Amino acid sequence: MKLHAPGFERALRRRVRRTVQGSRELKKEFRQANRFRRPNRFGWVFRPLYGCLLGYLAWLVTAQTGHLATGLGLINLWLFTLLTFHTAALWACLNASLDLPALHLLPVPDGRIFRWQLQKYFRSTFFALMDLGIAFGVLAAAQHFPPWKWALALLLAALSWLMLMALAALAAARLPRWPFQFMSATMILLGVAVFFTRTVLGDFAIRALDQCAPTLNLLLPTGWAASLFQLLPADRQWWPAFLVVPIAAILWTTRDSLRRLAGCVRFREYLLALPSDVLPEEAEEAGPSPDKPLQLGPTAIEEIIQTRRFLEPPLWPQRGWLEQRLWRWLTPRERALADFVFPKGFPIAAPWKSILRNLAIALVGAGAAGLISPTARLSVLGLGLFVTICQTLAQFFSQGRAFQPMWCSGVNTPIYAGFGIGFRELSGLLFKCSIIQLPLVLAFTATAGCLTALMTGFPAVTGMIFGLKIGGLFFGGRFIMVAFAFSSGTNDNTRFTFRTVALGAFIAVFGLLFLGLAGAGLFLPAPLPAWALWGGAVLEAYGFYWIYSWFYNAGRFDLMNLPRR
């Protein structure tokens, strides 16, 4: 089947070009609309610098520690972070691509569209393969390999890339999507924190990585293929050879993962099921009905309207003590906003029970692993804390569907912009949802810090104070996150003007200042200056929020932006 007519397309492009060139208004509109759609023709020239940076860091930690496994552990962490991005990118390419509405109209089967989108995704991962090739090449040069070992090192880079693709397909096919978004954000924040506090935290991070790298390379599947690099030097280690079996098992799952993805994705119009008009409490009593939705007759509907039962408050505030306190704290306007932002309710008790349960499991697992080796204990504890911190951030920074972008007629508009919702009232609701959870956050961070200090040989009081400071910084970061959530749906940099430069400099300066004050407040030895700088970081985040809100309320931003392809 021929889907394109090259002659017609060329004639149409010429006609459109002549029409645009003949109109000043159309030419101006074209320049503005083409700003985000214009491809970066020189990006491929600078893109290899990422691979060079990765290779340099891997060589640096290897040279400082004298252990090749530490450099491979750094590459493993980079691959794990990249896995979270690639999993989300694969899901978006198959379910949320801007090309899908047009592809739906073509008279082609779903399987062909699935292959087209999958090919687009694989082409976008080429730079990851290039970065791995450069990083492994740097390590091979540092080890003074002969040419045939260089070839094996490049083959291991390709194998690591294949493992990354297989793991991304496996995660997209069998795991939920939302954890990967928070995991990627957490890994980026940790990397930025280590970079800007490298004088204090850098040496500690390298020592911790040096201790945990062997266990980390064994536990994380992203490091299995990279661990085979240890077979190449003269002082080779033979245990990575046993990883060939799990590597082959992961690669074997790729076909099944792609088949599951192809079976779950349907490139057709999504039709919502007919909703029930029964009140929630009556639906719970009647039980689920798989055959047909629960419906009421006209008489019952009239009675619900006349008795004003449809105006009764939702049920979620009655499901826990904290939910009740939050509902009583909200104003009538904020209660209406809560129904809009959290249409399925805002549970607090159930998520925090899950967080505390996972923390207890991590602590028990770390204690059991400590019977084997201290490194295994630190690795299990670090993995458990990473998972629970991601859950805590997801719950504490929850924003519901307020900033969900709605794509229509070539622009993205946040869903709150379609209603009469102001900046201060929406952010006030989100702040109250976080403040009601602040005691739980402080208890979690203090407990985690105290127990971590006991397991790592530090004083318990030091760990508790460190945890309390981390919890307070979470609260300060809430102001910045709210401002960034509003900024993600606005057109605040459509033109290169003095205001654009000033706004970018303002955000960069305040962000770096917050990180600097937070790092100094956490690691400064003197208690009084450390607490003063910690408080300055929280106040600085609050000031950032108020300054951004002034620009927002002054009408400086346009509440819709062009989708960036």
N, C-alpha and C positions, 0 to 999 in steps of 0.2 A: 504494500500500500504506500502510495506517495503522499506525504503529508505536507510538502513544501512546494511552492512554485517560485523558483528563483527569479524569473523574469518579472512576475507580478510584484515580488518583494522589492526588487531594485527600483521599479517604476514608482511604487508607493513611497519609498524613502526619498527619491528625488522630489516628488510632489510635495511631501511634507517639509523637506528642507527649503524649497523655494517659498512655501507659504510662511514659514517661520522667519526667513530672512527678509521678507517683505513687510513685516509688522514689528514695530518697536516693542509693543506690549508683549507679543508672543516671544520675542527674542529674550526679553528680560525674564519672563516666566520660565523659559527653557533653561536659562543659566542658573536660576534658583533651584529648579527641580533637578537639574543634572549634577548639582554639587555633590549629592550623596550617592548618585548612581554612577558617577564617573569612575572607572576602574583605576586602581593605583598601578600605573605602568612601570614604576621603578621600585615597587615593593620587593620584587624578587632579588634586587641587587643587595638590599640591606638585610633580607631575611636570613641569610647564612650566619649573620652575627649572633643570632640566638644559639645556634649550634656551637659556634666558637666559644661563647660565654659558658655554655654547659660543659664543654670539654675543658676549658680553663679551670672552672671550679672543681671538676672531678680530678684533674691533675693536681690542683692546689691542695685539696684535702688528702689526696694520696701521698703527696710529698711531705706534708706536715705530720701525718700520722705514721707513714711508712707502711701502711696496709692497703693493698689493692682493693680489698673488700669494702673499705670505706668509700673510695671513689665510686665503686659500683653501687654502693648503697645510696649515694647522692643521685646517681642516674635512676635508680629504682624509685626514689621519692618523686623525681621529676616525671617518670612514666606513670606513677600512680596518680599524680595531679592531672596529667594529660588524659588519663583514662576517664576521669570524671567529666572533663570537657567533651571528649569524643563520644561518650555515652549519651550525654545530653544533645550533642550535635546530630548523632545518628537518629535519635528519637524525633528531633525537630525536622530533620530532612525528610523523614517519612510521614510525619503527621502535621507539621506546621509550616511547610515551605510555601513561599509566596507564589511558586509556580503551580501548585496543586489546583487552584481554582481554574486555571486555563487548561491544565492537563485533563481535568474532569470532562471537558467538553469534547475531547478527541475520541473518535471511534476506535479505541484500542483497548485491549484487555488490561486488567489490573496488574497482571504479572509483568507486562512490558513497562508500565509506569514505575513499578517497584524497581525494576532493573535500572531504569534511567536515573532514578533518585539515588539508588545505591552507588552507581558509577560516579555521580556527582560527589557523594560523600567520600568515596575512596580517593578521588582526585584531590580533595581538600586535605587529605592526610599525607600528601607527598612530602611536605616540609618536615613532618615528624620523622620520616625516614631519613631525610637529609641531615637533620640535627643529630640523630643517632649515629649516622655514618661519620660525621665530623667528630663527635665525642669519642667514639671508639677509635678513630684514627689518631686523636691526640693521645689517648692512653697507649696505643700501639707505638707511637713515636717516643713516648716517655720510657717505654720498656725496651726500646731499641730492637724491635722485631725484624726478622728478615722478611723478604717480600711474600713468601708463602704464608707466614703468620698474619701479615697484613690482610691478605685475601680472606683468611679465616675470621679475622676480626670484623671485616665488612660483612661477611656472611652472618655473623652473630648479630650485627646491627639489623640486618634484614629479618632475622629470626625474631628479634625483640619487637620489631615493628609488626610482624605477623601475629605475635602473641598479643600485642596491644589491640589489634583489630579484632582478634577472636574474643578477647575479654570484653571489649566494648559491645560486640554483638550479643555475647552471652548475658551481659548485664542489662542491655536494652530489652532483650527478649524475656527475661525471667525475673527482673527486679523492678521495684517501683522507681519512678523518675526523680521524685523530690529529694531523696538523700544526696544524690550526686551534685545537685546545685549548691547545697550548703557545704558539702565536703570540699568542693572546688573553691568556694569563697573562703573557707577556713584555712585551706592550704595556702592561698594567696596572702591572707592576712599574716599567717605565720612567717612566710617568706619575707614579706615587707618588714615585719617586726625584727627579724634577724638581720636584715640588711641595714636598717636605720639604727639598730643598737648593736652593731657588730663589734664595737670596741668593748662592750660589756658582755653581750650575749653570744658573740661570735665564737669565742674560744670555748664557752660552755657547750654550744650547739655542736661544735666539731668533736669535743670529747664525748658527748652523748651519742653522736652518730658513730664514732669509732667503736664504742662499746656495743651498740645495738645493731650495727651493720650486718654481721653474719646472721643473726637471728632474723633481722628484717628481710634480708634477701631470701631467707628460707620461707618466711610466713607469707609475704606478699607475692602473688603470682607474677606481677609485673617484673620482678627481679630474677625470675628463674632463668630466662634466656641470657640475661646479662651476667649471671653468676658463672656461666660456662666459659667466660673470658679468663677465669682463674686457671683453666686447663692449659693456657698458652704460654705463660712465663716459664723461666727455667726452674724456679721454686714453686712449681705448680701444686695445686691441691686437687685431689681426685674425687672428693665427695660430691662436687657439682655434677659429675657424670650421671649420678642417679636421678637428677632432675629431668633427664631426657624423657622418662616415662610420663610424668605429669604434664610436661610440655606437649608431648604428642597427644595426650588425652584432651587438653584444652583445645588444641588445633582441630581435633576430631569433632568437637562439638560445634564448629563453625557452621557446617551444613545444616544441622538441626536448628541452630539459632536463627539462621536466615530463613529457614522454612517456617519457623514459628512467627517471625516478624512478617513474612509475606502473608501468613494466614490471619494475623491480627489486624493488618492494615487493609482498609477498604477505601479506595479512592472514589467514593460516591458521596452524595449529599447525606449529611448526618441528620436523621430525624429523631426528635425527642419522643419518648413514650408519652402516652396520654396521662397527665398527672391525676392524682386522686384529689377529690374535693371533700374527703372526710377529714375531720379534725385529727391532729396527731394522736391524742389520747384514745380516740375511738379506733384509729387504725391499729394502734398497739394492741388493743383488746381483741379486735377482729383477727389479727394475725396477717401475715403476708399472703397474698393471693397471686400465684404465678399465672393463672389463666387470664384474668382480666382485672383492670384497676378498680378500686373501690369507688363507687359513685353513689350520690344521693339523689333523691327525687326532688321535684320542685317544692313540695310542701316542706321538707326538711331544710332545704336551703333558705326558704323564706323565714322559717323559725330561727335559724342561726343569725340571719340578718336582723330580724326584729328584736331578738334578745341581745344583740350586739356581742355575741360570742366570738365572732371573727376578729374583734378588737382586743381579745384577751392577750396578755403578754406571752412570749414564747416559753417553752418548757426548760430550756437549758439553764436558766438562772437558778432552778430549783434542784439541780443535780449535785451540788456541793456547797460547802460553806464559803469558799472563796468566790465561787460564782455568784452567790447571794450577796456578798459584800460588794462585789463589782457592780451588780445590777442596781443596788441601792445608791451607790456613789454616782451613777450616771444620771444626767439630766434627761428630761423627756426627749429633747432633741437628740442627745447622744444615744438614747435607747433606739430611736428610729434609725440612726446611723449604724448602730451595732447590727441591726437586722439586715442592713444593706451590705456592710463590710463582711460580716460573718453570717451568711444565709443559713448555714447548718449549725450555728451556735459557736460559742467560744469556750470549749472545755478547758479546764485548768487542772483539776485533780487527776484525771486519768493520764494525761501526758506526763505529769510529774511523777506519778507512781511508776510509769515505765522508765523514766530517767533514773530514779533512785534504784529500781530493780537492776537495771543494767550496770549502774555503778557498783552495787553490791556484788554482782556476778564478776565484774572486772577485778575487784579487790580480792575475792576468793580465788579467782583464777591466777592472779599475780602471786598470792601467797603459796598456792600449789606449785606454780612454776619456779618459785624461789627455792624449792627443794631440789630442783634440777641444777639451776645455775642462776647467779645474780643477773646475768644478761637476759635470760629468758623472763625473769620476773619484771625487769624494766620494760621489755618489749610488750609483754601482755598488759602491763599497767598502762603504757603509753597508748596502745591500741584501744583499750577500754575507755581511757579518758578522752581520746579523740572522738569516739562514737558518742559518748554522753555529752561532750561539749557541743558537738554538732546538733544533737537533739535539743540542748538548752538554748542555743542560738535560734534554732527554728521556732521554738515555742516563745521565747522572750521577744524576738523581733518579728513576730507574726503580723502580717498586714492584710490578711484576707484577700479579697478580690478588689480592693479599692483602686489599685494602680494597674489592674489588668488592662493591657492595650487592646483596643478594638480597631481592627483594620477595616477601613471602608474608603473606597474611592481613592486609593493610593496614599492614604495618610493613616497614621496610628494616633488614636486618641485614647487617653486613659479613661476608664469607665466612669470615674467620679466626675469628670468634666462635663458629662452629659446631664448632670443634675445640679441643683442649687446648693452645692457643698463648698464651704470655704476652707482655706488652708488651716486656720487656727482651730476650727472645730473638729476637722478630721484628724489633725495631728494631736489635739487634746484627747480624743477618744483613744488613739493608739498609745499615748503616754499613760493613760489610766490603766489600760490593759497590761502595760509593762510594770507600772508601779505596784499593782496588786500582787504581782509575782516577784517583786524585788526581794522580800524576805526569803523566799524559796531559793532564789538565785544566790543570795549571800550565804545561805546555809549550805547549798551545794558546793560552791567554790571554796568555802572555809573548810568543809569536811574533806573534800578532795585534796586540798592543799595540805591539810594536817596529816592525812593518811599517806599521801605521797612522800611527805618529808620523813615520816617514820620509816617508810620502806627504803628510802634512799640514804638514810643516815643523817639527815638534818634535824634540827630541833623542831618539835611539833608546833611550838608557838610561832616560829618563823614561817612555817608552811601555812598556818592559819591566817596570819596577817597578810601573807602574799595572796592567799585565796580571796580574802575580803577585798583587797585592792583590785583584784581581777574582776570581781563582781561589780564593784563600783564603776570600773571602766566600761563594763558592759552597759551599765545604765547611761553613762556619758555618751557611749557610742550610739545609743538609741536616738539622740538628737541628730547626729550626723546621718544615720541611716534614714530617718524620716525625710530630711532635706534631700538626700540622694534619691529617695523614692519619688518625690515630686519632680526632681530634676530629670529623672529618666523618661518622663512623659512629656517634657516641654521642649520647645525650640529655643534654647538659650544660647545657641552658637551658630545660627544659620548664616551669619555674615561676619566677615573678618573686619571688625571695627575695634575702636578703642575700648568700647564696653565689653566686647568679647574677650579681649586680652586681659582687661582688668578683672573680669569674672573668673577666667581661668587662673590668673595669678592669685586671686583671693582664695579660691578653693584649694590650690596647691599649697599656699602658705599655711592656711588653717589646718589642712590635713597633716602636713609635715610637723607643724607645731604641736598638734595633738599627740602624734606618735612620739615626738621627742620628749614632751612632758610626761607622757605615760611611761615610757621606758625609764626615764630618770626617777620617776616616783616609785617604780617597782624595784630598781636595782641599786639605787643610791644607798650606801651603807649608813649614813647619818639619818636617824629616824625623823627628826623634826623637819629638815629640808625635804626629805622624801615625801612625807605626808603633805607638805605645802605644795610641792610640784604635782603630786597626785590630784589634790584639789584644784590646782590650776588647770589641769587637763580636763576635768569635768566641767569647770566653768567656761573654759575655752570652747568646748563642744556646745554648751548652751548658748554662748555668744554667736557661734557660727549659725545655729538654728535661727536665732532672732534676726541676724543680718540677712540671711537668705529669705526669711519670711517677709522682710521689708521690701526686698526686690520683687518678690512674688506678688505681694498685695499691691505694689505700685504698677502692676500690669506690664512688667518688663519681659515676660515670657509668653510665648504662644503655646496653648495647651494642645497642640498636635504637631507631629513631626513626620517627616517622610521616612518610610521603611528603608533601612540600609541593607542593600543586597550583598 
